[in-house]
């Protein structure tokens, strides 16, 4: 019997040990679960706070940065193409169908206003001039007859009504002369030229002949320009800026322009005009920059890149590192550390322009505030999970 009793005692002891160990393990696991419950969570209210346990805070590697005040003289880069000033460019064409009789200038030649460009001959113009000469002759004869009859009427040699009729005829003839002159003027070549059918095309402005299509003997059509004359001393650069940038451009502001044709060189320009209409396809607004071309280096049609200041150069703006701003469903937020360790305040802000590695903040922050940079994304992720209403958050 003794061996049996001994065996039973051993078995009971082992069972007790296992039970004690199990209870110890259960208690240990329960304690571990309670520790695991201490994790990152979010408290909602008037101000949203994110709580991060100390051990997780070390893993997050949270870094912060101060909100900065930067000079407001930021700039935008826009691409464009050189063109003539609207007030210093002219296309010269024949006012009527005509044949080119002679050409007096060539491409690249500087001309003065009123200088002879070409002579043309037009049968239509010849007929108009002949009509004018005929009406002038009739008017002269009618005026002489009216003057003679008026004198005779004063001497009572002819009736006064005859003098009045002669005066009416003279007035009608003079009206015909005026109409013939108007018709000739409408052709745009009433004066100048040799012969009844010839007329001269003249330069309407001072400038350079940048294009000439007139050829000797060519039939000129009024819809086609024979000469293009432009003033190259001052040019326009038309660039296209996105609407959010264009509304901050100030007329008169200084800009810097670079050309692919002149690497390493910058040219000064001024903002002359900001367009009033947004292109519905590109969402851009045309901006006119005015450049001095006294040295004659620039050519219309050249492509260029312009750096234009935005807003008031003396103004300042508020900026934070780009990584500090996080996008939530309702807008942009940042996280600010609080005096309580591991607790961060979520704050809504207004996002402005991208400034390289920084972003402009329009509202919600003041200069000197401290915001989370590294670790902000994980805090934002926890806020999004809490907004999903998961049980794991326990709040």
Secondary structure, 3 states (H helix, E strand, C coil): CHHHHHHHHHHHHHHHHHHHHHHHHHHHHHHHHHHHCCCCEEECCCCEEEECCHHHHHHHCCCEEECEEEECCCEEEEEEEEEECHHHEEEEECCCCEEEEEECCCCCCEECCCCEEEEEECHHHHHHHHHHHHHHHHHHHHHHHHHHHHHHHHCCCCCHHHHHHHHHHHHHHHHHHHHHHHHHHHCCCCCCCCCCCEEEEECCCCEEEEEECCCCCCEECCCCEEEEEECCCEEEEEEEEEHHHHCCCCCCCEEEEEEHHHCCCCEEEEEEEECCCCCCCCCEEEEEEEEECCCCCCCCCCEEEEEEECCCCCCEEEEEEHHHCEEECCEEEEEEECCCCCEEEEEEEEEEEEECCEEEEEECCCCCCEEECCCHHHHHHHHHHHHCCCHHHCC
